[in-house]
């Protein structure tokens, strides 16, 4: 079939979104969610495949800035709402949209593209690598206690409505985002995603609730959550479904978890999408009772390899030549000399020198935020050491003090 691939116009957004909804199961977004995403939409950065008057393929790209190791906020295309109609599969539509989109991102001067994959097997062939993990928890609070750090009793936890607390929560989010690679620096309007509360997101639970942690009148953390009451013959079996929890210091974070774990009639706390190194794993008395599960999170694509590698800082001095394979974005392929002093500016330039490591752009994307070790990737056969010692040097330099994490969808 012949289709027309073109940049979206504002008047085509509803039809474009309808194609996405159909591809993801055919359940329409709630009016509230539709209005929210319409306000965040950037039609000039969205692509659609059209078969006559019918939209049969979609791919969007929000204009984001993402925190990288060292704290810099690097421009990144937040790839979103990628779909192909079931009637038009296996005809090259997805590949053509990925090709056009990455060309566009390069022309916009954005060194990175990032996405959250509906299925992990889709995007590797386009040079994306899984760079973060998400931690899911289910805690039986009737059998699990908390080891609270000093100062926890000095933190006040009080209720607020999510809307009234939004400004204070966003201030906490912004402070934490600067120290966590992978975190989007939210543009105006995106704070509404944090409190969006359509009934479809509650999974049978209460409207979104919020508490704030305070010390000396200053907000030092927050938690948002739903309550899902339930009973069986033995008594209450309700669940606290945590949407988000954040604290600026250990005592504030622990105080929020103490609150969440102590709500009457709710002996289960569920948490989705927490960082892989969440300190709650060290607060609980019995991690075996917490049903811990990891899954892939943010995928990273180096669009301008030299600019991307120079934009982050490195944990140790580094001087390594990378031999990079990149069939989908051939402008990245070849040898690059990456040099850096610990914690300071880096440089990445073309070179003809002998390489120390050989790897693909997708593997480099997986390692970029410091959460996936180059040593681990080498053990999986995805990195080849061509100079003795180069792997250990690069693995240390690329590593991060904290695990990278993307705290919300887009």
Secondary structure, 3 states (H helix, E strand, C coil): CCCEEEECCHHHHHHHHHHHHHHCCCCCCCHHHHHHHHHHCCHHHCEEEEECCEEEEEEEEEEEEEECCCCCEEEEEEEEEEEECHHHCCCCHHHHHHHHHHHHHHHCCCCEEEEECCCCCCCHHHCCEECCEEEEEEEECCCCCECCCCCHHHCEEEEECCCCCHHHHHHHHHHHHCCCCCCECCCCCCHHHHHCCCHHHCCCCCCCEEEEEEECCEEEEEEEEEEECCEECCEECCEEEEEEEEECCHHHHHHHHHHHHCCCCCCEEEEEEECCCCCHHHHECCHHHHCCEEEECEEEEECCHHHHHHHCCECCCEEEEEEEECCCCHHHCEEEEEEECECCCEEEEECCCCCCEEEEHHHHHHHCCCCCCHHHHHHCCCEEECCCCHHHHHHHHHCCCCCCCCCCCC
